[in-house]
Amino acid sequence: MNRSEKAELIASLNKSFADINLLVVTRQSGLTVAEVSDLRRKVRAAGASYKVSKNRLTRLALEGTAFKDIGSFLTGPTAIASSTDPVAAAKAVAAFAKDNEKLTIVGGSLNGQTLDADGVKQLASLPSLDELRAKLLALLQTPATRIAGVVQAPAGQLARVMGAYGAKDSSGQAA
């Protein structure tokens, strides 16, 4: 890589770091090409990205971003997973690391707050943004359903009482 290519890579990484909320640093030692491809596919399916780049270039790209404090995590064979969703990258990487010991989580950063490996794993256990939206929508719909049931109940009871009186009158007249 010549100097201009490195400068372009640093600029593109810096721009991508400005658009994300979560950055997870992983150490991959001994992963095969098939395993890395599987990991990338799973991370992409979660709405995140997974990138391997030179640690020095990544540290330079982190300067001036909210993630500048995680530069100390970039030693050895590392890769970065990132996402705009605050938990997507952490969930995908943690799930893969659980099944494969060759991938370990080093740490990360959420909106500028540095997280250790345990912090990233705890973040991965939280529900995703879409799951939270679904739960909120369900909570909002539940009272409306209950109100409709309560409003309909008296009318139903009144209809049953009238039906009972009607049945009683018709059976009394026949006798």
C-alpha positions in Angstrom: 0.0 0.0 0.0 1.4 3.4 -0.9 1.0 6.5 1.1 -2.0 7.9 -0.8 -3.9 4.6 -0.5 -3.3 4.6 3.2 -4.5 8.2 3.5 -7.7 7.2 1.6 -8.3 4.2 3.8 -7.8 6.3 7.0 -10.2 8.9 5.6 -12.9 6.3 4.7 -12.5 4.5 8.1 -12.8 7.9 9.9 -15.9 8.7 8.0 -17.5 5.4 8.8 -16.7 5.8 12.5 -18.6 9.1 12.5 -21.8 7.3 11.4 -21.9 4.4 14.0 -22.9 4.1 17.6 -21.1 0.8 18.6 -17.6 -0.4 17.9 -16.5 -3.9 19.0 -12.8 -5.0 18.8 -12.3 -8.7 18.4 -9.1 -10.8 18.4 -9.2 -13.6 15.8 -6.5 -16.1 16.1 -6.6 -19.1 13.8 -9.9 -18.6 12.1 -10.2 -20.2 8.7 -11.4 -18.3 5.6 -14.7 -20.2 5.8 -15.2 -19.3 9.5 -14.4 -15.6 8.8 -16.8 -15.6 5.8 -19.5 -17.2 8.1 -18.8 -14.5 10.7 -19.1 -11.7 8.2 -22.4 -13.1 6.9 -23.9 -13.3 10.4 -22.7 -9.8 11.3 -24.1 -8.4 8.0 -27.4 -10.2 8.6 -27.6 -8.4 12.0 -27.2 -5.0 10.3 -23.6 -4.5 11.2 -20.2 -4.6 9.5 -17.0 -6.5 10.2 -13.7 -5.2 9.0 -10.1 -6.3 9.4 -7.5 -3.5 8.9 -4.1 -2.6 10.1 -4.0 -1.6 13.7 -1.9 1.5 13.1 -4.2 2.7 10.3 -7.2 2.1 12.5 -5.7 4.0 15.4 -5.1 6.9 13.1 -8.6 6.8 11.8 -10.0 6.7 15.3 -8.4 10.1 16.1 -11.1 12.8 16.2 -13.9 10.4 16.8 -15.8 9.4 19.9 -14.0 6.0 19.8 -10.5 7.3 20.1 -10.0 5.7 23.5 -10.2 2.1 22.2 -6.9 2.4 20.4 -5.2 0.5 23.2 -7.3 -2.6 22.3 -5.7 -2.7 18.8 -2.8 -5.1 19.4 -2.2 -8.3 17.6 -4.6 -9.9 15.0 -7.7 -7.8 15.6 -10.8 -6.9 13.6 -13.6 -4.4 14.2 -17.4 -4.9 14.2 -19.5 -1.8 14.0 -23.2 -0.9 13.8 -25.5 2.0 14.1 -27.8 -0.1 16.3 -26.4 0.0 19.8 -26.5 -3.8 20.3 -26.4 -5.4 16.8 -22.7 -5.8 16.4 -22.2 -7.0 20.0 -25.0 -9.6 19.6 -23.6 -11.0 16.4 -20.0 -11.2 17.6 -20.9 -12.6 21.0 -23.0 -15.3 19.5 -20.2 -16.3 17.1 -17.6 -16.2 19.9 -19.8 -18.4 22.1 -19.6 -21.1 19.4 -16.0 -20.6 18.3 -13.1 -20.2 20.8 -10.8 -18.7 18.1 -12.7 -15.4 18.2 -12.5 -13.4 21.5 -14.0 -10.1 22.3 -11.3 -7.6 23.4 -13.5 -4.6 24.2 -15.5 -1.9 22.5 -17.1 1.5 22.7 -20.7 2.6 22.8 -21.1 6.3 21.8 -17.7 7.1 23.2 -18.0 5.1 26.4 -15.2 2.5 26.5 -16.4 -1.1 27.4 -14.3 -4.1 28.4 -15.1 -7.6 27.1 -17.6 -8.2 29.9 -19.3 -4.9 29.1 -19.7 -5.9 25.4 -21.1 -9.3 26.5 -23.6 -7.6 28.8 -24.6 -5.2 26.0 -25.1 -8.3 23.7 -27.6 -9.7 26.2 -29.9 -6.6 25.8 -32.8 -6.7 23.4 -32.2 -5.0 20.0 -33.7 -1.7 19.0 -36.4 -3.6 16.9 -37.3 -5.9 19.8 -37.7 -2.8 22.1 -39.9 -1.1 19.5 -42.1 -4.3 19.2 -42.4 -4.5 23.0 -43.4 -0.8 23.2 -45.9 -1.2 20.5 -47.4 -4.2 22.3 -47.6 -2.2 25.5 -49.4 0.6 23.7 -51.9 -1.7 22.0 -52.8 -3.7 25.2 -54.7 -0.9 27.0 -56.7 -0.1 23.8 -57.7 -3.8 23.5 -58.7 -3.9 27.2 -60.7 -0.7 26.8 -62.6 -2.1 23.9 -63.3 -5.3 25.8 -64.6 -3.3 28.8 -66.8 -1.1 26.7 -68.3 -4.1 24.9 -68.9 -6.1 28.0 -71.9 -4.1 29.4 -73.6 -4.2 26.0 -73.1 -8.0 25.8 -74.5 -8.4 29.3 -77.5 -6.3 28.5 -78.2 -8.3 25.4 -78.0 -11.6 27.4 -80.4 -10.2 30.1 -82.9 -9.1 27.5 -82.6 -12.4 25.8 -83.2 -14.2 29.1 -86.3 -12.0 29.8 -87.5 -12.6 26.2 -87.1 -16.4 26.7 -88.8 -16.2 30.1 -91.8 -14.2 28.7 -92.2 -16.5 25.7 -92.1 -19.6 27.9 -94.6 -18.0 30.4 -97.1 -17.2 27.6 -97.1 -20.7 26.2 -98.1 -22.2 29.5 
